[in-house]
Amino acid sequence: MTRVRSGRRLVAMAAASLAVAAAAAQGPSLRITSPTEGTYLMGSVRLTLVTDPVRAIRDVDQVRWFADGRLVCTVFQPPFSCDWDTGPGITEHQIRAVALLRSGDRLIDNVRTATVDYAETVDVDVVQITAVVTDNEGRFIGGLRQEDFKIVDDDRPQKLTHFAAENIPLELVAAVDVSSSMTQALPFVRSAAKQFLGDLDAADQVTLLGFNDNIFTLARRSTDPAARVKAVDRLAPWGGTALYDVLLKAMDLLGRQAGRHAVIVFSDGDDQSSHASLDGVIRRAEGSDATIYMIGQGRALQAASLQQLMRRLTTVSGGRAFFSENAAKLDAAFHEILEDLRHQYLLSYAPPSGASDGAWHRIRVEAGGGKYSVRTRQGYRIDHGNSK
């Protein structure tokens, strides 16, 4: 009896040893922990992973994250996590993590998320306008009242349904080009951006993006003011320039709630890597109530097509375009944008019947009986289709 028990014990020990040996022979493995298989994704998502055994993470040189076949980010430090914006809507995504080991081997894991089949439409029953009023010397004019403004929509006078001149909520998306050509200018951009973000009102909602071939969320709307300023230090140069993509992304990130919406984009070069088209960006801007500000520096001064794009987008939205030859003088551009935002009036009115036809509707705004200059969006387009 004792011999039988001893034999069974030896067999069990041998089996356990074989299992350990088999696991060792198979080597380490990789598992994506966020998102998990079959989950629903929308907005910003944190991509995370673990290795088995856990200590194998020390052998990882870098991890490349892919979403739907496109490189999202490359991470060189543990825990090799990455923030990814899934975009509007809930659709199916294929997430892949590729860990490159120092030995030259690779560990790979894939996760497929779920989709929701539904059609989303947004009824636009208010045209919202931000307006900056100046005199002949370019000085800001404050203290105006609702009755001081006149709005004409396609030659038809409109009645204001809402007016605000102070304490107006602001939702802002700031995007900074971090392509490889930004290496020398980036320290000055960081400094100017920190000053700008630090001077915003603490109640303002700010999303900070970095972009090259891809788009990275560095600070979300819920980030506190001190943390969003600190997030600027994470800007690092590499890759190309997906300018059109980040413009679309910035406008998509802005909410639909009442208040002021603005986009600020800093870039030193023309688009190189976008999946979006120029026509798609322009059409989206025509359908957005965001005021767009763009700052061009370095190579941007030699790219006529980029300057034309910047002027067109900022003009149609009521914003401004700035071009700086010296990166050390970017503070002035950011300061002028800040002053602009501080002197905006918010006007709203109900669009005329039949305005939701996807056509372009021109707006004209007068202030003070026409004696002042008014900078605002040139018109609007109510278009429920997606821009590509």
C-alpha positions in Angstrom: 0.0 0.0 0.0 2.8 2.3 0.9 4.5 1.6 -2.4 1.4 2.4 -4.4 1.0 5.8 -2.6 4.7 6.6 -3.2 4.3 5.7 -6.8 1.3 8.0 -7.2 3.2 10.8 -5.5 6.1 10.3 -7.9 3.8 10.3 -10.9 2.1 13.6 -9.7 5.5 15.2 -9.1 6.6 14.2 -12.5 3.5 15.5 -14.1 3.9 18.9 -12.3 7.5 19.0 -13.4 6.5 18.3 -17.0 3.9 21.1 -16.9 6.5 23.6 -15.6 8.9 22.5 -18.3 6.2 22.8 -20.9 5.3 26.3 -19.8 9.0 27.2 -19.8 9.4 25.8 -23.3 6.5 27.8 -24.5 8.0 31.0 -23.2 6.3 34.2 -22.0 3.0 35.4 -23.2 1.2 38.7 -23.6 -2.4 39.6 -22.7 -4.3 42.8 -23.3 -6.2 43.7 -20.1 -7.9 46.9 -21.4 -10.1 46.8 -23.4 -11.4 43.3 -23.0 -13.0 41.1 -25.7 -16.5 42.2 -26.6 -16.6 45.4 -24.7 -18.1 48.7 -26.0 -15.7 51.6 -26.6 -16.4 55.3 -27.0 -14.2 58.3 -26.5 -10.8 58.0 -24.9 -9.6 54.6 -23.8 -6.6 53.4 -21.9 -4.8 50.5 -23.5 -3.1 48.2 -21.0 -1.4 44.8 -20.9 0.3 42.2 -18.7 2.9 39.5 -19.4 2.9 36.0 -18.1 5.0 35.5 -16.1 4.9 39.1 -14.8 8.7 39.3 -14.6 8.8 38.9 -18.4 7.9 42.6 -18.6 11.5 43.3 -17.9 12.5 41.7 -21.2 10.2 44.0 -23.3 12.0 46.7 -25.2 9.0 48.4 -26.7 5.3 47.8 -27.3 3.4 48.9 -30.4 -0.3 49.4 -30.2 -2.5 49.1 -33.3 -6.2 49.9 -33.7 -7.9 48.7 -36.9 -4.5 48.1 -38.6 -3.2 51.6 -37.8 -0.4 52.3 -35.4 -1.7 54.2 -32.4 1.5 54.6 -30.4 4.8 53.1 -29.6 5.7 52.9 -25.8 9.2 52.4 -24.5 8.6 52.3 -20.8 6.7 49.9 -18.4 3.8 49.5 -17.9 3.6 50.1 -21.7 0.1 51.7 -21.5 -1.3 54.1 -24.1 -4.3 56.5 -24.4 -6.3 56.1 -27.6 -9.4 58.2 -28.8 -11.9 55.8 -30.4 -13.8 58.7 -32.0 -17.6 59.3 -31.9 -20.0 56.5 -31.9 -19.7 52.9 -30.7 -18.2 50.7 -33.5 -16.2 47.5 -33.7 -12.4 47.8 -33.3 -9.6 45.3 -33.7 -6.9 46.1 -31.0 -3.4 44.6 -31.3 -0.5 44.8 -29.0 3.0 43.8 -30.3 5.7 43.6 -27.7 9.3 43.5 -29.1 11.6 41.7 -26.8 15.3 42.5 -26.3 16.0 39.0 -27.6 14.4 39.9 -31.0 11.3 37.8 -30.4 7.8 39.2 -30.4 4.7 38.7 -28.2 1.3 39.5 -29.7 -2.2 39.6 -28.5 -5.5 40.7 -30.2 -8.8 41.9 -28.8 -12.0 42.7 -30.8 -14.5 45.1 -29.3 -18.3 45.2 -30.0 -20.5 47.6 -32.0 -23.9 49.0 -31.4 -26.2 49.2 -34.5 -28.1 52.4 -34.4 -28.5 55.6 -36.4 -27.7 58.8 -34.6 -29.2 62.1 -35.7 -28.9 65.5 -34.1 -31.6 68.1 -34.6 -30.0 71.5 -34.8 -32.6 74.1 -33.7 -30.2 76.9 -32.7 -27.5 78.7 -34.6 -24.8 79.8 -32.1 -22.3 82.5 -32.8 -19.4 83.9 -31.0 -18.5 87.5 -32.0 -15.5 89.8 -31.3 -16.3 93.5 -31.7 -13.5 96.1 -32.3 -13.3 99.7 -33.3 -11.4 101.2 -36.2 -8.1 101.0 -34.2 -8.6 97.3 -33.5 -9.5 97.9 -29.8 -12.0 95.5 -28.2 -15.4 96.9 -27.6 -17.1 95.7 -24.4 -20.3 96.5 -22.6 -22.6 96.0 -25.6 -26.2 94.8 -25.1 -28.4 92.4 -27.0 -30.2 95.3 -28.8 -26.9 96.5 -30.1 -26.6 93.5 -32.4 -28.2 92.8 -35.7 -28.1 89.4 -37.4 -29.0 88.7 -41.0 -29.3 85.1 -42.2 -29.3 84.8 -46.1 -30.6 88.4 -46.3 -33.3 87.7 -43.7 -33.1 89.6 -40.4 -33.2 87.3 -37.3 -34.3 87.7 -33.7 -31.8 86.8 -31.0 -33.0 84.1 -28.6 -29.9 84.2 -26.4 -27.3 86.7 -25.6 -24.3 86.7 -23.2 -21.4 89.0 -22.7 -19.5 87.6 -19.6 -19.0 84.5 -17.6 -19.7 82.4 -20.7 -18.6 78.7 -20.5 -15.7 77.8 -22.8 -14.8 74.4 -24.1 -11.4 74.4 -25.9 -9.4 71.8 -27.7 -5.7 72.7 -28.2 -3.6 70.6 -30.5 0.2 70.8 -30.9 2.2 69.4 -33.8 4.9 67.1 -32.4 6.3 65.9 -35.7 10.0 65.3 -36.0 10.5 68.8 -37.6 9.4 70.4 -34.4 12.6 69.4 -32.4 14.1 72.8 -32.2 10.8 74.8 -31.8 9.2 72.5 -29.3 10.8 74.0 -26.1 9.4 77.4 -27.1 6.0 75.9 -27.9 5.9 74.2 -24.5 6.7 77.5 -22.7 4.0 79.5 -24.6 1.4 76.7 -24.3 2.0 76.5 -20.5 1.6 80.2 -20.1 -1.6 80.2 -22.2 -3.2 77.2 -20.4 -2.2 78.7 -17.0 -4.0 82.0 -17.9 -7.3 80.4 -18.8 -10.1 80.5 -16.3 -10.1 77.5 -14.0 -13.7 76.7 -15.0 -12.8 76.4 -18.7 -12.9 72.9 -20.1 -9.7 72.1 -22.0 -8.6 69.1 -24.0 -4.9 69.0 -25.0 -3.8 66.9 -28.0 -0.4 66.2 -29.4 -0.3 65.0 -33.1 2.1 63.7 -35.7 1.2 60.6 -37.7 -1.2 59.9 -34.9 -3.2 61.8 -32.3 -2.5 61.6 -28.5 -4.7 62.9 -25.7 -2.5 64.5 -23.1 -5.2 66.2 -21.0 -8.9 65.7 -21.0 -11.8 68.1 -20.2 -11.9 66.8 -16.6 -8.2 67.4 -16.0 -7.6 70.0 -13.3 -5.8 73.2 -14.5 -2.5 72.4 -12.8 -2.3 68.9 -14.3 -3.2 70.1 -17.8 -0.3 72.6 -17.7 2.0 69.9 -16.5 0.8 67.6 -19.4 2.6 70.0 -21.9 5.9 68.4 -20.7 4.8 65.2 -22.4 5.1 66.7 -25.9 8.0 65.0 -27.7 8.8 65.3 -31.4 8.7 62.4 -33.9 6.9 61.3 -37.0 5.0 63.1 -39.7 2.0 65.6 -39.7 -1.6 64.5 -39.8 -3.0 68.0 -39.8 -6.4 67.3 -41.4 -7.1 64.4 -39.0 -6.4 66.4 -35.9 -8.6 69.3 -37.1 -11.5 66.8 -37.5 -10.8 65.2 -34.2 -10.7 68.5 -32.4 -14.1 69.5 -33.7 -15.5 66.0 -32.9 -14.3 66.3 -29.3 -16.3 69.5 -28.6 -19.6 69.0 -27.0 -23.0 70.1 -28.0 -23.9 72.0 -24.9 -24.5 75.7 -24.9 -21.4 77.9 -24.6 -18.4 78.9 -26.5 -16.3 76.3 -28.4 -12.8 76.9 -29.7 -10.0 75.0 -31.4 -6.4 76.1 -31.4 -3.9 74.2 -33.6 -0.2 74.8 -33.8 1.8 73.4 -36.7 5.0 73.9 -38.6 4.2 72.0 -41.8 1.6 71.0 -44.4 -0.4 67.8 -44.0 1.5 64.6 -44.8 -0.2 61.7 -43.1 -3.9 62.3 -42.8 -6.7 59.9 -43.8 -9.2 62.8 -43.9 -9.4 65.1 -46.9 -9.1 68.8 -47.1 -12.7 69.1 -48.4 -13.9 67.1 -45.4 -12.1 69.4 -43.0 -13.6 72.5 -44.6 -17.1 71.1 -44.7 -16.9 70.1 -41.0 -15.7 73.6 -40.1 -18.7 75.0 -41.9 -21.0 72.8 -39.9 -19.3 73.5 -36.5 -19.8 76.4 -34.2 -16.2 76.2 -33.1 -14.0 79.3 -33.5 -10.7 78.1 -35.0 -7.3 79.6 -34.3 -4.2 78.4 -36.1 -0.5 79.2 -35.5 2.0 78.5 -38.2 5.7 78.5 -37.6 8.9 77.5 -39.4 8.2 75.5 -42.5 4.7 76.8 -42.5 5.9 80.1 -43.7 7.1 78.6 -46.9 4.1 76.4 -47.5 1.6 78.5 -49.5 -1.0 75.8 -49.4 -0.8 75.5 -45.6 -1.2 79.3 -45.2 -4.2 79.3 -47.5 -5.8 76.5 -45.4 -5.1 78.3 -42.1 -6.6 81.5 -43.4 -9.6 79.8 -44.9 -10.5 77.8 -41.8 -10.0 80.6 -39.4 -11.9 83.1 -41.5 -14.9 80.9 -42.0 -15.1 80.2 -38.3 -14.5 83.7 -37.0 -11.0 82.9 -35.7 -7.5 84.1 -36.6 -4.4 82.8 -38.2 -0.9 83.7 -36.9 2.5 83.1 -38.6 5.7 83.5 -36.6 9.2 83.3 -38.0 10.7 83.1 -34.6 9.6 80.3 -32.3 10.8 82.3 -29.3 8.1 84.9 -30.0 5.1 82.5 -29.9 4.0 84.0 -26.6 2.6 87.0 -28.5 0.3 84.8 -30.7 -1.0 82.8 -27.7 -1.6 86.0 -25.8 -3.7 87.5 -28.7 -5.8 84.4 -28.8 -6.4 84.6 -25.1 -7.5 88.2 -25.4 -9.8 87.2 -28.2 -11.4 84.6 -26.1 -11.9 87.0 -23.2 -13.8 89.5 -25.4 -16.3 87.2 -27.1 -20.0 87.8 -27.2 -22.3 84.7 -27.5 -25.3 85.1 -29.7 -28.0 82.5 -30.6 -31.1 82.4 -32.8 -33.4 79.9 -34.4 -32.5 79.1 -38.0 -35.2 79.9 -40.6 -37.4 77.1 -41.8 -35.7 74.9 -44.4 -32.2 75.7 -43.2 -31.4 72.1 -42.4 -30.9 71.3 -46.1 -27.1 70.9 -46.0 -26.6 74.1 -48.0 -24.3 76.9 -47.0 -26.2 79.8 -45.3 -24.4 83.1 -45.0 -24.5 85.2 -41.8 -23.9 88.9 -41.4 -23.6 90.4 -37.9 -23.6 94.2 -37.2 -22.9 95.9 -33.9 -23.5 99.5 -32.7 -25.4 100.4 -35.8 -22.6 99.3 -38.1 -19.9 101.6 -36.6 -17.9 98.7 -35.2 -16.1 95.8 -36.9 -17.5 92.3 -36.0 -15.5 89.1 -36.5 -17.6 86.0 -36.4 -18.3 82.8 -38.4 -19.3 83.6 -42.0 -22.1 81.2 -42.1 -23.3 77.7 -41.2 -24.2 74.4 -42.7 -26.6 72.0 -41.0 -25.4 68.7 -42.4 -26.0 65.4 -40.6 -23.6 63.5 -42.9 -20.1 62.5 -41.9 -17.2 64.4 -43.4 -14.4 62.3 -44.9 
